[in-house]
């Protein structure tokens, strides 16, 4: 059979394209698929070794079956259903209108909204990255990313049931120093009803399971920033 595989971030750069065709025998699993990719596209071997695979927008393990027609994506570690409260989940190239999001989350029974805002740093002091950042380039697997944002909201409500509205926004594209990159907001009736912890959980979880990557571009080099958390099938939405 022949499978069309989507690539993101480092893998897309190394392949020089966002899609590859892979031929392999049936029946096949993620493990045999990765072996076929390494065999047919040797330039991807190093990146594939630490990659994450999703099948039909769900994280897949080595033994997960793959078949013609599956939507399969491979990417490095990342730097659904009716929802009971007002929400706003978005992957966007546009500036974030914080006031509009606040209005969306505000209700007669809401008295506290806690927000986290990420921004582009101009200086980075980490090994392997440019000391000076000219700009960041963000990329996302958009169809899966908004689903995972909704999953994070469900996880927050399970842990902090008094939290009401939730917003999670990630900007993509080229962002300049000082630009907003990420926005997370959690609303509740009172400030002592978990909204501080929920907002912190929201940004931490976004960094773990939402398929978004950034490239740090300096004056002389650019580097894809990859995380250390490897999502497993246990990180899928089990509702």
BAFI-3210 file (N, C-alpha, C; in Angstrom, 3 decimals, decimal comma, padded with zeros to 6 digits):
// residues 239
n [1|2|3|4|5|6|7|8|9|10|11|12|13|14|15|16|17|18|19|20|21|22|23|24|25|26|27|28|29|30|31|32|33|34|35|36|37|38|39|40|41|42|43|44|45|46|47|48|49|50|51|52|53|54|55|56|57|58|59|60|61|62|63|64|65|66|67|68|69|70|71|72|73|74|75|76|77|78|79|80|81|82|83|84|85|86|87|88|89|90|91|92|93|94|95|96|97|98|99|100|101|102|103|104|105|106|107|108|109|110|111|112|113|114|115|116|117|118|119|120|121|122|123|124|125|126|127|128|129|130|131|132|133|134|135|136|137|138|139|140|141|142|143|144|145|146|147|148|149|150|151|152|153|154|155|156|157|158|159|160|161|162|163|164|165|166|167|168|169|170|171|172|173|174|175|176|177|178|179|180|181|182|183|184|185|186|187|188|189|190|191|192|193|194|195|196|197|198|199|200|201|202|203|204|205|206|207|208|209|210|211|212|213|214|215|216|217|218|219|220|221|222|223|224|225|226|227|228|229|230|231|232|233|234|235|236|237|238|239]
n.u [000,847|000,256|001,030|000,185|002,056|002,095|004,400|006,099|007,785|011,097|011,273|009,934|011,625|013,973|013,117|012,420|009,874|006,341|004,859|005,153|005,323|004,903|005,725|004,615|004,175|001,051|-000,331|000,211|002,013|002,611|005,265|006,412|005,909|007,554|010,035|009,998|009,972|012,507|014,042|013,269|013,589|016,337|017,464|015,806|016,231|017,525|015,830|013,390|013,817|013,280|010,707|007,157|004,096|000,952|-002,213|-004,991|-005,446|-004,937|-002,665|-000,266|000,897|003,711|002,603|000,244|-002,136|-001,893|-003,459|-004,600|-005,917|-005,845|-005,205|-002,131|000,441|003,721|005,878|008,124|008,719|006,487|007,074|-012,668|-016,443|-019,422|-019,091|-019,201|-019,089|-018,468|-016,063|-012,924|-010,946|-008,093|-005,966|-003,977|-002,989|-003,336|-003,324|-004,021|-007,087|-007,516|-009,458|-011,835|-011,862|-012,041|-014,619|-016,062|-015,726|-016,831|-019,547|-022,694|-022,185|-019,451|-016,549|-013,845|-011,035|-008,244|-005,228|-002,683|000,002|002,118|005,195|007,458|010,823|013,737|016,294|018,089|019,358|020,308|021,738|022,779|021,017|020,378|021,927|020,773|017,538|015,993|013,490|010,641|009,430|006,447|004,801|002,036|000,124|-002,730|-005,407|-005,389|-004,435|-006,396|-008,275|-006,831|-006,572|-009,221|-009,392|-007,616|-009,104|-011,205|-009,732|-008,947|-011,455|-012,100|-010,248|-010,494|-013,389|-014,897|-014,048|-014,994|-015,444|-012,982|-010,119|-007,845|-005,221|-003,061|-000,614|000,624|003,115|005,421|006,762|007,565|010,054|008,702|006,082|002,893|002,586|001,214|-001,851|-003,671|-006,597|-008,604|-011,738|-013,789|-016,137|-014,979|-011,693|-010,412|-011,067|-009,592|-008,640|-006,078|-004,268|-005,388|-004,986|-002,195|-001,821|-003,023|-001,261|001,063|000,223|-000,466|002,076|002,863|001,102|-000,179|000,199|002,432|005,163|008,248|010,561|013,584|014,974|017,991|020,597|022,555|021,900|019,329|017,110|015,126|013,092|012,720|010,718|010,848|008,945|007,169|004,239|001,874|-000,378|-001,995|-002,326|-004,351|-007,694|-010,075|-012,774]
n.v [-001,189|002,393|005,248|008,564|010,860|013,409|015,970|017,902|020,845|020,150|017,717|018,323|020,291|018,793|016,941|018,609|019,121|019,107|016,800|013,285|010,285|006,951|003,615|000,436|-002,920|-004,613|-006,326|-003,288|-001,382|001,433|001,152|-000,407|001,353|003,593|002,380|001,905|004,525|005,456|003,787|004,521|007,255|008,293|010,668|011,461|009,880|010,399|012,343|010,979|009,082|010,229|011,066|011,895|010,258|010,676|009,248|009,691|012,042|011,312|010,469|007,973|004,685|002,368|-000,053|000,590|000,164|000,931|002,045|002,265|005,461|006,518|009,433|010,505|011,827|013,051|014,305|016,384|016,299|018,406|021,795|017,468|017,145|018,369|021,369|022,507|025,189|028,678|028,948|029,436|028,515|028,660|028,678|030,963|033,489|036,076|039,105|038,853|039,524|040,472|041,719|041,043|038,289|038,190|039,262|037,209|035,172|036,232|036,244|036,536|035,124|035,124|036,230|036,377|036,311|034,725|035,153|034,009|035,198|034,703|035,840|036,969|036,619|038,676|037,948|034,959|032,534|029,771|026,583|025,859|027,547|030,665|033,574|036,060|036,827|037,326|036,951|034,768|031,758|030,182|027,068|024,888|021,877|022,286|021,256|019,186|020,520|022,325|020,495|019,254|021,418|021,693|019,296|019,811|021,719|020,100|018,473|020,377|021,127|018,698|018,592|021,030|021,744|024,046|025,972|027,923|029,408|028,937|029,864|029,298|030,222|030,155|031,750|031,649|031,563|034,195|035,934|038,884|040,259|040,856|040,476|038,989|035,527|033,329|032,696|032,129|031,705|031,486|031,308|031,997|032,006|033,091|034,160|032,206|029,721|027,912|029,057|030,193|028,005|026,478|028,006|027,941|025,177|024,942|026,295|024,805|022,249|022,742|023,073|020,471|018,687|019,918|020,171|022,206|024,103|025,928|027,980|029,404|032,283|033,732|036,259|034,880|032,194|029,622|027,718|024,906|024,551|021,972|020,008|017,947|016,230|013,322|012,615|009,982|007,239|007,437|010,103|010,833|012,033|010,548|010,599]
n.w [000,000|-000,299|001,505|002,408|004,062|006,475|007,286|009,786|011,045|012,031|010,580|008,202|007,178|006,717|004,846|002,833|002,037|002,773|002,696|002,273|000,307|001,204|000,737|001,721|002,966|003,618|006,497|008,389|010,862|013,067|013,794|011,682|009,649|010,306|010,021|007,278|006,331|007,129|005,530|002,930|002,911|003,772|004,796|006,786|008,956|011,506|012,656|012,693|014,634|017,112|016,909|016,983|016,333|014,821|014,227|012,394|013,854|016,488|019,088|018,439|019,189|018,901|018,080|016,879|014,334|010,841|007,841|004,390|003,584|006,137|008,110|008,594|010,543|011,233|013,651|015,623|019,253|020,963|021,516|021,415|021,307|023,117|024,942|028,305|029,117|028,204|025,600|023,877|021,357|019,383|016,519|015,043|012,678|013,176|015,205|018,720|020,174|023,183|024,783|023,466|023,877|026,673|026,956|025,819|027,691|029,933|032,198|034,004|036,379|036,683|038,261|038,260|036,184|035,094|033,376|031,101|029,248|026,565|025,098|022,492|023,151|023,102|023,737|024,219|026,297|026,010|025,445|022,158|020,889|019,169|020,614|020,308|019,349|016,321|015,139|015,681|014,213|013,970|013,681|013,064|013,423|012,425|012,351|014,222|016,441|017,514|018,391|020,446|022,160|023,015|024,385|026,500|027,888|028,811|030,545|032,425|033,534|034,725|036,785|038,133|038,916|039,403|037,701|034,926|031,986|029,360|027,535|024,895|022,943|020,176|018,348|014,982|012,335|011,324|013,997|015,707|017,992|021,151|020,305|021,020|021,657|022,745|024,427|027,315|029,169|032,099|033,675|036,564|039,337|041,612|042,759|044,228|043,301|041,826|039,462|039,046|039,234|037,209|034,876|034,755|034,439|031,948|030,110|030,520|029,713|027,078|025,996|026,077|024,609|022,431|019,010|018,099|016,918|017,223|015,477|016,224|015,073|014,490|014,062|012,612|012,419|012,426|014,445|015,112|017,899|020,079|022,279|025,301|026,142|025,407|024,000|024,609|023,833|026,023|026,351|024,718|024,063|025,983|026,199]
ca.u [000,000|000,973|000,478|000,594|002,432|002,347|005,591|006,125|008,983|012,390|011,115|009,589|012,843|014,924|012,562|012,239|008,470|005,446|004,214|005,923|004,621|005,649|005,189|004,919|003,269|-000,011|-000,752|001,317|001,868|003,460|006,668|006,868|005,869|008,763|011,156|009,915|010,371|013,971|014,603|012,975|014,017|017,427|017,745|014,912|016,490|017,800|014,631|012,343|014,131|012,688|009,483|005,834|003,209|-000,491|-003,034|-006,339|-005,400|-004,734|-001,303|-000,209|002,030|004,420|001,774|-000,989|-002,271|-002,094|-004,047|-004,886|-006,964|-005,567|-004,493|-000,949|001,382|004,916|006,415|008,967|008,011|005,936|007,458|-014,000|-017,644|-020,034|-018,370|-020,213|-018,925|-017,923|-014,671|-012,352|-009,718|-007,734|-004,638|-004,227|-001,892|-003,742|-003,123|-005,042|-007,919|-007,743|-010,735|-012,922|-011,874|-012,592|-016,066|-016,624|-015,685|-017,546|-020,960|-023,145|-021,639|-017,983|-015,960|-012,381|-010,440|-006,782|-004,669|-001,245|000,361|003,500|005,701|008,751|011,997|014,805|017,552|017,952|020,624|020,223|022,713|022,329|020,108|021,001|021,836|019,839|016,432|015,469|012,062|010,270|008,491|005,619|004,076|001,116|-000,761|-003,866|-006,615|-005,235|-004,122|-007,593|-008,862|-006,092|-006,939|-010,499|-009,096|-007,033|-010,217|-011,883|-008,864|-009,035|-012,735|-012,065|-009,408|-010,994|-014,765|-015,505|-013,641|-016,066|-014,936|-011,555|-009,631|-006,469|-004,915|-001,664|-000,335|001,598|003,733|006,597|006,430|008,707|010,330|007,642|004,754|002,244|002,636|000,282|-002,759|-004,520|-007,426|-009,569|-012,684|-014,541|-016,902|-014,085|-010,279|-009,917|-011,733|-008,723|-008,318|-004,635|-003,675|-005,924|-004,299|-000,835|-001,951|-003,353|-000,084|001,986|-000,305|-000,330|003,461|003,075|000,318|-000,699|001,266|002,916|006,622|008,788|011,938|014,223|015,789|018,943|021,305|023,436|021,423|017,967|017,046|013,833|013,119|011,925|010,535|011,316|007,783|006,675|002,876|001,569|-001,805|-002,688|-002,588|-005,490|-008,973|-010,743|-014,215]
ca.v [000,000|003,661|006,172|009,967|011,242|014,840|016,256|019,234|021,366|019,615|016,690|018,982|020,937|017,794|016,321|019,635|019,145|018,841|015,491|012,247|009,038|005,806|002,326|-000,673|-004,059|-004,782|-005,290|-002,429|-000,653|002,623|000,716|-000,778|002,583|004,374|001,671|002,143|005,915|005,524|003,089|005,231|008,656|008,224|011,974|011,651|008,838|010,942|013,017|009,984|008,325|010,872|011,723|011,504|009,918|010,695|008,577|010,266|013,098|010,750|009,988|006,548|003,915|001,569|-001,159|001,092|-000,231|001,978|001,498|003,296|006,397|007,135|010,715|010,228|012,944|012,790|015,593|016,301|016,634|019,756|022,776|017,279|017,034|019,606|021,934|023,003|026,605|029,441|028,621|030,023|027,816|029,178|028,791|032,142|034,363|037,442|039,570|038,346|040,560|040,007|042,242|040,250|036,991|038,442|039,409|035,887|034,357|036,908|035,920|037,091|034,395|035,157|037,366|036,300|035,748|034,696|034,962|033,886|035,691|034,460|036,841|036,663|037,197|039,126|037,324|033,570|032,031|028,320|025,932|025,484|028,537|031,977|034,457|037,125|036,385|038,325|036,666|033,362|031,242|029,136|026,182|024,022|020,914|023,074|020,470|018,438|021,426|022,834|019,366|019,056|022,522|021,323|018,241|020,456|022,312|019,015|018,069|021,430|021,009|017,502|018,868|022,232|021,804|025,366|026,809|028,028|029,604|028,700|030,270|028,927|030,752|030,068|032,407|030,992|032,457|034,939|036,871|039,722|040,429|041,593|040,040|037,931|034,224|032,387|033,296|031,173|032,369|030,655|032,143|031,364|032,970|033,723|033,922|031,056|028,516|027,126|029,661|030,391|026,702|026,014|028,711|027,387|023,851|025,101|026,594|023,667|021,144|023,159|022,801|019,027|017,859|020,628|020,100|023,516|024,174|027,246|028,108|030,639|032,836|034,727|036,956|034,006|030,815|029,364|026,417|024,442|024,247|020,772|019,700|016,657|015,414|012,493|012,147|008,583|007,025|007,853|011,540|011,072|012,308|009,250|010,755]
ca.w [000,000|-000,328|002,488|002,321|005,419|006,681|008,087|010,369|011,729|011,612|009,550|006,938|006,681|006,215|003,640|001,818|001,635|003,888|002,525|001,586|000,026|001,732|000,302|002,623|002,849|004,610|007,432|008,813|012,116|013,141|013,835|010,337|008,852|010,575|009,404|005,836|006,083|007,236|004,376|001,690|003,048|004,761|005,406|007,929|009,953|012,840|013,162|012,926|015,848|018,295|016,460|017,470|015,221|015,062|013,223|012,462|014,875|017,827|019,271|018,120|019,675|017,899|017,607|016,264|012,929|009,836|006,629|003,392|003,962|007,429|008,139|009,413|010,645|012,034|014,088|016,813|020,493|020,915|022,491|020,806|022,142|023,588|026,071|029,233|029,428|027,068|025,280|022,661|020,989|018,061|015,926|014,224|012,251|013,496|016,577|019,633|020,785|024,550|025,270|022,882|024,555|028,007|026,833|025,529|028,906|031,013|032,382|035,281|037,529|036,615|038,954|038,196|034,967|035,190|032,039|030,840|027,922|026,143|024,154|021,876|023,810|022,215|024,152|024,642|026,827|026,108|024,570|020,826|020,326|018,983|021,783|019,965|018,507|015,386|015,186|015,798|013,223|014,567|012,764|013,802|012,772|012,896|012,567|015,469|017,552|018,173|019,111|021,697|023,053|023,627|025,357|027,683|028,634|029,524|031,648|033,448|034,234|035,568|037,957|038,817|038,405|039,565|036,570|033,927|030,630|029,096|026,213|024,564|021,610|019,751|017,077|014,121|011,370|011,791|015,067|016,054|019,420|021,829|019,883|021,780|020,998|023,342|025,400|028,033|030,176|032,810|034,410|037,646|040,119|042,582|042,471|044,988|042,801|040,962|038,171|038,899|038,910|035,924|033,790|034,690|033,835|030,535|029,293|030,604|028,910|025,683|025,602|026,023|023,682|021,253|018,005|017,660|017,024|016,887|014,999|016,672|013,999|014,950|012,979|011,833|012,336|012,885|015,109|015,600|019,332|020,324|023,688|025,801|026,497|024,313|024,250|024,335|023,613|027,244|026,244|023,845|024,715|026,144|026,410]
c.u [000,885|000,264|001,045|000,824|002,681|003,546|005,532|007,498|010,259|012,251|010,775|010,812|013,777|014,421|012,443|010,820|007,609|004,719|005,202|005,012|005,493|004,955|005,591|003,833|002,199|000,090|000,453|000,973|002,726|004,926|007,184|006,836|007,136|009,989|011,172|010,331|011,884|014,623|014,430|013,422|015,121|017,719|016,888|015,242|016,673|016,556|013,521|012,560|013,479|011,335|008,240|004,954|001,759|-001,185|-004,466|-006,487|-005,354|-003,299|-001,276|001,043|002,623|003,540|000,461|-001,025|-002,447|-002,605|-004,355|-006,052|-006,764|-004,893|-003,332|-000,023|002,536|005,541|007,282|008,150|007,604|006,468|006,053|-015,216|-018,212|-019,319|-019,353|-020,156|-018,424|-016,443|-014,237|-011,019|-009,345|-006,254|-004,761|-002,942|-002,163|-003,367|-004,296|-005,775|-008,308|-009,091|-011,913|-013,020|-012,438|-014,112|-016,732|-016,710|-016,502|-019,030|-021,391|-022,554|-020,113|-017,475|-014,455|-011,969|-008,931|-006,228|-003,164|-001,011|001,827|003,910|007,057|009,855|013,017|016,144|017,267|019,307|020,483|021,138|022,070|021,399|020,823|020,858|020,827|018,778|015,959|013,950|011,861|009,326|007,753|004,879|003,188|000,465|-002,164|-005,095|-006,559|-005,082|-005,377|-008,340|-008,161|-006,351|-008,255|-010,303|-008,517|-008,132|-010,965|-011,046|-008,914|-010,336|-012,776|-011,287|-009,932|-012,433|-015,456|-015,051|-014,751|-015,456|-013,429|-011,235|-008,184|-006,217|-003,422|-001,520|000,708|002,084|004,935|006,167|007,687|008,870|009,258|006,241|004,203|002,272|001,513|-000,596|-003,642|-005,305|-008,400|-010,437|-013,397|-015,315|-015,992|-012,639|-009,731|-010,546|-010,920|-008,262|-006,820|-003,956|-004,142|-005,231|-002,874|-000,858|-002,202|-002,141|000,909|001,528|-000,245|001,061|003,721|002,367|-000,247|000,417|001,591|004,416|007,083|010,227|012,472|015,193|016,664|019,633|022,074|022,927|019,963|017,898|015,600|013,984|012,180|011,868|011,063|010,162|007,308|005,256|002,732|000,074|-002,623|-002,991|-003,722|-006,737|-009,750|-012,240|-014,994]
c.v [001,242|004,634|007,567|010,472|012,743|015,009|017,691|019,539|020,745|018,610|017,304|019,655|019,920|017,110|017,323|019,736|018,768|017,518|014,534|011,048|007,879|004,527|001,248|-001,728|-004,019|-006,177|-004,503|-001,740|000,610|002,226|000,357|000,432|003,403|003,711|001,901|003,571|006,052|004,884|003,896|006,692|008,732|009,554|012,226|010,738|009,397|011,575|012,025|009,258|008,918|011,503|011,164|011,266|010,073|010,002|009,057|011,201|012,571|010,256|008,473|005,913|003,063|000,486|-000,708|000,724|001,002|001,326|002,612|004,171|007,048|008,489|010,571|011,434|012,541|014,132|015,404|016,557|018,097|020,558|023,145|017,155|018,388|020,075|022,660|024,497|027,348|029,130|029,381|029,329|028,254|029,021|029,911|032,854|035,813|037,810|039,111|039,523|040,093|040,486|041,434|038,887|037,142|038,551|038,062|035,039|034,962|036,535|036,492|036,402|034,340|036,421|037,383|035,671|035,871|034,392|034,740|034,362|035,402|035,488|036,408|037,388|037,635|038,501|035,913|033,070|030,536|027,702|025,550|026,475|029,862|032,824|035,573|036,572|037,537|038,194|035,172|033,000|030,064|028,370|025,272|023,016|021,360|022,231|019,710|019,377|021,913|021,721|019,149|020,202|022,219|020,221|018,833|021,091|021,249|018,551|019,098|021,300|019,782|017,755|020,037|022,484|023,152|026,356|026,789|028,198|029,422|029,167|029,835|029,368|030,625|030,780|031,609|031,992|033,148|035,996|037,600|039,818|041,326|041,188|038,984|036,633|033,301|033,114|032,203|031,946|031,372|031,557|031,323|032,439|033,766|033,346|032,690|029,745|027,800|027,798|029,895|029,082|026,213|026,696|028,199|025,999|023,976|025,376|025,445|022,523|021,480|022,823|021,309|018,351|018,593|020,718|021,456|023,543|025,575|027,122|029,453|031,098|033,941|035,407|036,014|032,584|030,747|027,935|026,112|024,062|023,075|020,488|018,328|015,713|014,652|012,037|010,678|008,459|007,420|009,355|011,858|011,352|011,005|009,385|009,958]
c.w [000,000|000,613|002,272|003,741|005,478|007,612|008,591|010,945|011,162|010,478|008,201|006,335|006,047|004,952|002,497|001,307|002,838|003,812|001,869|001,337|000,476|001,285|001,301|002,492|003,940|005,226|007,929|010,126|012,051|013,113|012,448|009,400|009,059|009,963|007,895|005,486|006,120|006,021|003,089|001,699|004,104|005,451|006,642|009,099|011,358|013,440|013,495|014,248|017,090|017,987|017,148|016,253|015,670|013,895|013,420|013,661|016,302|017,929|019,132|018,695|018,576|017,292|016,971|014,782|012,042|008,565|005,648|003,830|005,308|007,237|009,122|009,381|011,547|012,369|015,321|018,067|020,490|022,078|023,050|021,733|022,544|024,832|026,978|029,512|028,186|026,851|024,038|022,418|019,580|017,771|014,906|013,827|012,638|014,928|017,443|020,280|022,186|025,075|024,732|023,556|025,962|027,950|026,588|026,795|030,043|030,994|033,727|036,507|037,519|037,293|038,920|036,877|035,108|033,810|032,094|029,420|027,656|025,106|023,617|022,640|022,780|022,524|024,634|025,096|027,093|025,069|023,238|020,167|020,135|020,249|021,546|019,026|017,635|015,303|015,391|014,664|013,846|013,478|013,596|012,868|013,194|013,214|013,891|016,659|018,262|018,895|020,447|022,671|023,760|024,661|026,641|028,530|029,428|030,716|032,778|034,224|035,133|036,855|038,795|038,360|038,585|038,496|035,522|032,529|030,524|027,683|026,059|023,127|021,355|018,416|016,301|013,082|011,976|012,797|015,517|017,571|020,042|021,434|020,836|020,977|021,451|024,349|025,989|029,083|030,786|033,684|035,480|038,390|041,045|042,275|043,182|044,533|041,728|039,696|037,976|038,497|037,545|034,754|033,634|034,054|032,338|029,675|029,343|029,704|027,422|025,170|025,454|024,858|022,471|020,213|017,375|017,877|016,677|016,418|015,482|015,590|014,571|013,785|012,065|011,678|012,771|013,398|015,478|017,065|019,577|021,819|024,041|026,134|025,272|024,638|023,876|024,064|024,838|027,240|025,281|024,670|024,775|026,379|025,365]
res [x|x|x|x|x|x|x|x|x|x|x|x|x|x|x|x|x|x|x|x|x|x|x|x|x|x|x|x|x|x|x|x|x|x|x|x|x|x|x|x|x|x|x|x|x|x|x|x|x|x|x|x|x|x|x|x|x|x|x|x|x|x|x|x|x|x|x|x|x|x|x|x|x|x|x|x|x|x|x|x|x|x|x|x|x|x|x|x|x|x|x|x|x|x|x|x|x|x|x|x|x|x|x|x|x|x|x|x|x|x|x|x|x|x|x|x|x|x|x|x|x|x|x|x|x|x|x|x|x|x|x|x|x|x|x|x|x|x|x|x|x|x|x|x|x|x|x|x|x|x|x|x|x|x|x|x|x|x|x|x|x|x|x|x|x|x|x|x|x|x|x|x|x|x|x|x|x|x|x|x|x|x|x|x|x|x|x|x|x|x|x|x|x|x|x|x|x|x|x|x|x|x|x|x|x|x|x|x|x|x|x|x|x|x|x|x|x|x|x|x|x|x|x|x|x|x|x|x|x|x|x|x|x|x|x|x|x|x|x]
***
